[in-house]
Amino acid sequence: MRCGVAAGVDGVFSFGADIFLRALGPPRSRLSRPALLRVASVSQRDTRTVVCMKPGWQGDMWLLSRRLEWQRQLVAALEHAGFLADAVGECTKFLEQDVSASAVHRLALTTTLARLKARLARQAQRDSAELSLSASQRTTTSADSSPARGTQATPLMATRVPVVMVRVAVIPRSMLAATATSAAATKRARTGVGSLGHGGVAGGEAAGDTGGGRPTKLRRLGGSSNLEGVAPTVPQPEPGMMDDVTHTVDLLVPACATSVGPQSVVGGADCISDDTDVAVAADQAPSRPRRRVGGGVLTVYPTVAPAAGVTGTLEDGRALARHRTAVAVWLASGEPVAVNVERAVMHAVQCCHGVGSVFRCAPLYTFADLPRAAADFAGGGLAWRSGSGVLDCLEPTCTRPEGWRSIHGENRVWRALFALLLWEQLYARDYVPDVWRVEALALPLDMYHGTLFWEHRREALSKRLEKIRSMSPVELGRHIAASHQVHAWVVVLAREACGALVEKD
Amino acid sequence: MVLWVVFQLHAHLGCPLLWYGYQAPAAARLLQDVGCGVGGHTVAVILEALARDLSQWGAGLPDLVLWRRPTAADSPTTATSTNRDVKHVTPDGAACVLVEVKCRDRLSPQQMMWLRHLRRHNVPVAVAVVAPQPCAAVTPKPPAPAVVAS
């Protein structure tokens, strides 16, 4: 059955395989009745025209949250622009008109209204005080206000966060072989990479060598015949980028990598995460389309000594002018590809935290391959999945500072800990009415609605956070493990990722 | 059949079910390790911000978490004293750093917000700015000796 788009709705919107109706303005409240909403699955995502739809609760939830979000955004925009009185008026209007709204909706508006009114009162008070103050200052002097404003607008970089600049240089393969013999002699000079932060734990003596080691290294690279005339115009870093750099780390990236299969690009296509771009260099092969291959394993050595067991199939390496953080590598088939070095550098920062050390690169971890990361962490060495799918653990050549561990997790680690440690408060059904409208809801409806989640559960959350703060590390780890065990099979990490995906429209 | 089981589990658990099977123990160990390493103070600071407004604070956390795992020689009571010589120490004695790695772009407002927040609560943070400089390597220069005389 084909049906037209409902009135008041401007089109069809899709989240993955599910489609919903999207409205331009605030949807009317009668539209939030489930019988009038439509949800369907599309087989062809490109078709944005007319689809067969049926009533569904997801659309209802979506429109409800959409309406609240729209009103919240309008009020927030007004508040941000300084039109507090208008914001109060709009809020009051929504409260009066939207009589069929849910309790969460009304509570949000009421809370916002109270806050706006308080702010309006404070602003009026401040205005009157400033008026009287300026009137008195005009009579005396008026030069004291500018330094106070200057200190208020202090940017982040002025707060002395240590900023480390990682400099990456690419070593051609031929040079690797030439210098391997003299690696032992120059090792001490080359391990003088700067440390992350303040000289690190054990890197005090290594950091002292940095001044002597770096110019030598770069001069030698400059004399290489492989690099001459290849990429003469590498863009310099932006001037503002270098201003607040407090430390420097030099990394040498040799253009050799492992090859584990016929389809392997750099380190094997199957052993690397998918979210790294490996693109055909546009200036080298303009006819080739940009493509995406699983890639990202680069062998990064702070020293030039090649590690045993790394068999290189790449012919040469050149700096690519087009991408500031990319390295062009030549495959065995003669095909040039550009490899993003960002993740390799990230791994290098992880590994040589604090010291200039010899280490062999491992695949960079994402949360999709936790077993590999865990195996690495447990074994103390580095591992990668070979072409046959077997986990090959290498001997631990990575000499991190003793006891230091690392993970590249961004938000996911903390979201997972959030769900694990605050599970009781997150999934309690009796704090606030109407936030669990459907049993299969992944998160409460007030989760992504500003500070509503906190305000509804303020006492319980504060109590729990205080308890977490006072826990010893061992106790905290035990709590996490216990919570994971209790809530096993409900995928916290994937659920969090899924929730983030669903909530972003 | 499989779909039916998944659907039943879904209905039983009351939440979307995504399968990750054998990864569960590894994830538990890893998370336990992270939590144990960074300590209660850091976890509480971050969780409180997340709980206050997940839509605002839900993104922008630093890329890397580095922590010092207490070795077997350290007893829980002496962990503070063993970390005394380490630079990055939280108020409760755990040694950890949260590192934001920047390559091409600058810090986003959310990342700045997070860094400032963590900094304010005495959680060690750092920003690693990646500025590749192969330009120094490819500027035409007279060939230098291939091996540095030791």
Interface residues (C-beta under 8 A of the other chain):
Chain A: L156 T159 V161 P162 V163 V164 M165 V166 R167 V168 A169 V170 A178 T179 S182 A185 T186 A189 L196 G197 H198 G199 G200 V201 T216 L218 R219 R220 L221 G222 G223 S224 S225 L227 E228 G229 V230 A231 P232 V234 Q236 P237 M241 M242 V245 V249 A319 R324 T325 V341 E342 V345 M346 V349 Q350 H353 L370 P371 A373 A374 A375 F377 A378 P401 E402 G403 W404 R405 S406 I407 H408 G409 E410 N411 V413 W414 R415 A416 L417 F418 L420 L421 L422 Q425 E439 A440 L441 A442 M447 Y448 H449 G450 T451 F453 W454 R457 L461 L465 E466 I468 R469 S470 M471 S472 P473 V474 L476 G477 R478 H479 I480 A481 H484 Q485 A488 W489 V490 V491 V492 L493 A494 R495 C498 A500 E503
Chain B: L9 H10 A11 L13 G14 C15 P16 L17 L18 W19 Y20 Y22 Q23 A24 A26 A27 A28 R29 L30 L31 Q32 D33 V34 G35 C36 G37 G39 G40 H41 V43 A44 I46 L47 E48 L50 A51 R52 D53 L54 S55 Q56 G58 A59 G60 L61 P62 D63 L64 V65 L66 W67 R68 R69 P70 T71 P76 A79 D85 V86 K87 H88 D92 A94 V97 V99 V101 C103 R104 R106 L107 M112 L115 R116 R119 V125 A126 V127 A128 V129 V130 A131 P132 Q133 P134 C135 A136 A137 V138 T139 P140 K141 P142 P143 A144 P145 A146 V147 V148 S150
